[in-house]
Amino acid sequence: MFAWFRRRYLDLLCSIYIYNEHRGYTSIDRVLEAVRARSPDDHALIAAIEKHRADEHKHYTMFKRWFELRGEMPLKVDRTCGHIDRFVEIMFRQTIDDLDTKAIIARDDLFEKLCRVISLTEQRGFRQVEILLRHPLVRHDRALIRIFEVIHRDEPSHWAPYDGWLKANGKRDPRWWERGIDSFIHSELLFLKLPALFLNPWLGRRETWADAGDAAPLRA
């Protein structure tokens, strides 16, 4: 019974992570488009965001390999389990896919808002990985521990370029209510969605990998 519980927990955990990593690097392509249009000569910022994208893709690939070694596909979770999905939907009242990149480029306040959303999401991810590295169910899986150790090492550089842009341009730090939204999204996933998915016997598996339909990364 315990072995089933542990396997189910890790299965669901990694299915949520691989969804978020894929959503992360594909969404960063949109951010890169905006930054290259706004600040084409800011090579340091563009390089930092490109590294962020490369890291997210690397993390996705590691989780994909974890599933391949188990001989299984990820469970079929969707954007309701995506932290950045929920944050963007609440803050912009649009899904990531519907977000108007041109409008974000044109309006300083929208780009500023997007930077805060990404920064808070990445900081949340870092804190969660620190918890998972100590989690007894995760520590049982050495391959998974190595994945989370890589993510833990990479993560601090991910919010740095967005915080740096905000400071360099005299923009404010996140307010208490923005941090409150971040905490709400995390609690919603942890205490409502994850248990519901865990106990759902009809939750199927993906039939194809998320990256099968990826477009080529945006280039300068």
Secondary structure, DSSP 8 states (H G I E B T S, - for coil): -HHHHHHHHHHHHHHHHHHHHHHHHHHHHHHHHHHHHH-TT-HHHHHHHHHHHHHHHHHHHHHHHHHHHHT---B---GGG-HHHHHHHHHHSS-TTT--HHHHHH-HHHHHHHHHHHHHHHHHHHHHHHHHTT-HHHHT-HHHHHHHHHHHHHTHHHHHHHHHHHHHTT-----HHHHHHHHHHHHHIIIIIHHHHHT-TT--B-SS-GGGG-------
